[in-house]
Amino acid sequence: MRTFVYIDGFNLYYNVFRGERNKEHRKYKWLDLESFTKSVLKKKYKKNTILTTKYYTAHVSGAQDQTKPHRQNAYLRALELHSYNLEIVYGKFLIDEAYRPRVDSEELVKVYLPEEKGSDVNLAVHMVYEATQDQYDVALVLTNDTDMSEAFRIVSTELEKTLILVQPKHVKTAKSLSQYCFDILKFESEDLVSNQLPDTIGPKIRRPEEWK
């Protein structure tokens, strides 16, 4: 079965690497996306052939952490050099400032409001368009973004393509997505551990020290 892989980069980040709950996963951010998604798929669907992997992300801001863009850029370059058939599709990352009340008082404090724009739309549009062009039989999608539900409906019911979701084991799958999916593949920490990029790629690209 011809398979396209679609990865919602920020959904992956927030569900797997962000927050105290995912603290032990932070050293696995140097993830080989092609190897990772292939290994998760092949556990159950050995006859599927992945034709391409698409990673939807955006360049992060250094407003809160000036070293963050350097780590991300190293990772993106590593993916580009190491991957065989991976396409990185960029949205935009915006940082606004606003005043919000403190939890324990009415005092207003200035806060950053980070927002990623475009990646979910890009993923949905590409998935639908490429289905209309009959470029794949199966879409393997890593997301839990409910904004994708209409795209899922069109691909599954109107275009009659097979949708398979990939998600971390601890995430509760949104019903608005699962109702259109043929299957849901859950991955665990071991899948991250066994699919890391080499620590050094080329003469200059190295895994950030913070990710070891």
Sequence and secondary structure as in RCSB ss.txt:
>XXXX:A:sequence
MRTFVYIDGFNLYYNVFRGERNKEHRKYKWLDLESFTKSVLKKKYKKNTILTTKYYTAHVSGAQDQTKPHRQNAY
LRALELHSYNLEIVYGKFLIDEAYRPRVDSEELVKVYLPEEKGSDVNLAVHMVYEATQDQYDVALVLTNDTDMSE
AFRIVSTELEKTLILVQPKHVKTAKSLSQYCFDILKFESEDLVSNQLPDTIGPKIRRPEEWK
>XXXX:A:secstr
 EEEEEEEHHHHIIIIISSGGGGGGGGG SB HHHHHHHHHHTT TT EEEEEEEEE     SS TTHHHHHHHH
HHHHHHH SSEEEEE EEEEEEEEEE TTSS EEEEEEEEEESHHHHHHHHHHHHHHTT  SEEEEE   GGGHH
HHHIIIIIS  EEEEEEETTS   HHHHTT SEEEEE HHHHHTTB  SEETTTEE  GGG 
